[in-house]
Amino acid sequence: MKIFWQSFIDASASRPYMERLSAYLNAIAAPGTTVHVEGVSPPDRAFGRLAEFRCAIMAVDNGLQAEADGYDAVVMGHFQDPGLYELRSALRIPVIGTGEATLLAASTLGRRLGLVTLDPVFEVWHREQADLIGLRDRVTHVAGMACKPEDFSAAFAGDETARARMLADFTDCARPLVDGGADVIIPAGVLPGLLVGGEHGFKVGHAPVVNCAAVALKSAEMWVQLKALNGLEPSRGPSFALAPEQAVDDFRKLVRDGRGG
């Protein structure tokens, strides 16, 4: 099984993270499964809707190419899942959203979900995300760490002091959510998800902390297997009707050539 993992991080600017993520995913993958991690450049920066939209365009184009290259699934490895529905409607292989898969999985572990995201700007996005997948009343708390992707670089490069500091910052951000009633904590980003992924049985108070990177990968493996077993795929009715070939060609031409093409 070959899985294409689309990160919204620049492979050069955040090399320690990208290398750690690739090593981690391939280490926890099922026997016979390989994971290719792809970044974007420029990465998601100047956080906001326009930046998310720009990165989503590149992610969708990369996903189209991944299917053509023989990958068995594509993971949108960015918790906000921008472009997820568009890509799902364009591919016949499974398309997994890290945010969608993690929120749905976490909803089986407790009733009230607390999200710790990188930046407070994403709070409204996560509220909309929860509403979109039917968990509006279950996502009760969202808090931002107010940090940037590069803040994690030293921790992923092997600096144990930096790693301990980032874990403490994450815990400090999550603790008020638990005190306020959240009974499951979700790192709303693969960066903090990978950070806590090395902590076995990690909790904040009584609340389990869900490793979104592991959930997304295992979801991808599951859907590839279910597709092979039963031919199961998304509804091709109004929800995820397959994009016509002309729509795909027009989209890829726009990405390749720009408005002048």
Secondary structure, DSSP 4 states (H G I P E B T S, - for coil): -EEEEE-SS-TTTTHHHHHHHHHHHHHHSPTT-EEEEE--SS-S-S-SHHHHHHHHHHHHHHHHHHHHTT-SEEEE-STT-TTHHHHHTT-SS-EEEHHHHHHHHHTTT-SSEEEEESSGGGHHHHHHHHHHTT-TTTEEEEEE----GGGGHHHHTT-HHHHHHHHHHHHHHHHHHHHTT--EEEEESHHHHHHHHTSTT-EETTEEB--HHHHHHHHHHHHHHHHHHH-----TTTTTPPPPHHHHHHHHHHHHH-TT-
